[in-house]
Amino acid sequence: MNFSEGFKLSGLLCKFSPDGKRVASCAQYRLMVRDVNTLQILQLYTCLDQIQYVEWSSDSLFILCAMYKRGIVQVWSLEQPDWHCKIDEGSAGLVASCWSPDGRHILNTTEFHLRITVWSLCTKSVSYIKYPKACQQGIAFTKDGHYMALAERRDCKDFISLFVCSDWQLLRHFDTETQDLAGIEWAPNGCVLAVWDTCLEYKILLYSLDGRLLSTYRAYEWSLGIKSIAWSPSSQFLAIGSYDEKVRILNHVTWKKITEFEHPPIIANPKTIVYKEVEKSAAVETQKLSFPPTRPLASSLFSIPSKYNISQVPMSLQYIKPVADRANPRIGIGTLAFSPDNCFLATKNDNIPNAIWIWDIQKLKLFVVLEQLCTVHSFQWDPRQPRLAICTGNSKVYLWSPAGCVSVQVPMEGDFQVLSLCWHSGGDSMALLSKDNFCVCYLEREEVK
């Protein structure tokens, strides 16, 4: 593994372009676009205020910067640096902005979710969509970019509208059997739309493209319900994480549960591999110490290297008892993600915050548990192979693959704490993001056997 030098960053805003040739990063009101291989600045754009959101168009030719406080979106062209576009929502305000799949329309959601404004970069025309719902995930596009589903709320009822993205014509409009819809997500094949209800009720509904209700699934009643969902890349499985610390897997044929994965604080199965992160004893040669210590030496002294040991089973994981009388308790499956080859599912139980569980989807059983020294902030699969990158808010990055796992110290000056990460589409590099800086980590390409 090789690491680049550090570059200025704010708001954890760093994104690789979809074509994998460039990386965009924001520092306050400046947007920098770099070449992925050399990290030389290709373009430097100055926005009107501090950037709060950034997104590439699907063809990597345009980049959108949103300044929610000012109600402004600025769009920059990579091909024609002199061309730029400014969209001002005025007194309506702005709470969200995103590209349409064609990369030529921008969807802005106004304050209080009064409407969504669709701006065309080609014709400069404006369309309005009324009644968007204020929820966790209210807009979803199919992977092929043909259709958009929008959650709506009118007359105290939930609805879904399906639009054709090419001309924004309404394809279907139907009400959903939800009390207070929380989110929507298309299956990767674009044939089924998953709709889930408020966390106060465990209910997930599956609709076809023509608005028919295919199935309803309820695991239990009278308790906090769904916290997260994830489709497998093949669309064969839907994983549902809930507040009862379990993941339930539904199949795409009958939409019935085929198994459920529990996340107990004690790992008892002797066939489960548990990797436990432990500190290495740092050997410092006192002869080489200068006083006061140099900055690189000082930072390396305070970041103790670590390694993974294989723990004996049974073993106990660090468990936090949630506070029952507060909203949004830290309990249940808050994050889950399938590997790109459909073989593994990684999950995190929020009241066992230092552990990641990796499940074998072919055998439908627990494969590996990783126990970290610190709380897991983020994890993400390599888009090309079953390799998981993890960060825990310290100066290390962790990698797991079926061959084993490794802890790597990021060789940065100062206090570089990795809070988030994102993979390059080729799977051979990733950006490591801290509060004020980012660097690119280059990995040797492992051929998948």
DAFEN-V751820 format. One record per backbone hydrogen bond with DSSP energy under -1.0 kcal/mol. NH is the residue of the N-H (numbers start at 1). CO is the residue of the C=O. If there is no record, write none. Layout:
nh,co
NH,CO
NH,CO
This chain:
nh,co
2,442
4,440
7,438
9,436
10,26
13,10
14,12
15,24
17,22
20,17
23,34
24,15
25,32
26,13
27,30
30,27
31,45
32,25
33,43
34,23
35,40
36,21
39,35
42,33
43,33
45,31
47,29
51,28
52,66
53,66
55,64
57,62
60,57
63,76
64,55
65,74
66,53
67,72
72,67
73,87
74,65
75,85
76,63
77,83
78,61
83,80
85,75
87,73
89,71
92,89
93,90
95,109
96,109
98,107
100,105
103,100
106,119
107,98
108,117
109,96
110,115
111,92
113,110
114,111
116,129
117,108
118,127
119,106
120,125
121,104
127,118
129,116
131,114
133,151
135,133
137,182
140,149
142,147
145,142
148,163
149,140
150,161
151,138
152,159
153,131
154,157
157,154
159,152
160,174
161,150
162,172
163,148
164,169
165,146
168,164
171,162
172,162
174,160
176,158
178,176
182,196
183,196
184,137
185,194
187,192
190,187
193,207
194,185
195,205
196,183
197,203
201,198
204,217
205,195
206,215
207,193
208,212
211,208
214,206
215,206
217,204
225,199
227,241
228,241
230,239
232,237
235,232
238,250
239,230
240,248
241,228
242,246
243,225
245,242
247,261
248,240
249,259
250,238
251,256
252,236
255,251
258,249
259,249
261,247
263,245
267,315
272,269
273,367
275,369
276,309
277,371
278,307
280,305
288,285
289,286
298,294
299,295
300,296
301,297
302,298
307,278
309,276
311,274
315,267
317,265
320,351
331,329
333,242
334,332
334,348
335,348
337,346
339,344
342,339
345,359
346,337
347,357
348,335
350,332
352,349
355,352
356,370
357,347
358,368
359,345
360,365
361,343
364,360
365,360
367,358
368,358
369,273
370,356
371,275
372,354
376,353
377,391
378,391
380,389
382,387
387,385
388,400
389,380
390,398
391,378
393,418
397,408
398,390
399,406
400,388
401,404
404,401
406,399
408,397
410,395
412,410
416,414
418,394
419,433
420,433
422,431
424,429
427,424
430,441
431,422
432,439
433,420
434,437
438,7
439,432
441,430
442,2
443,428
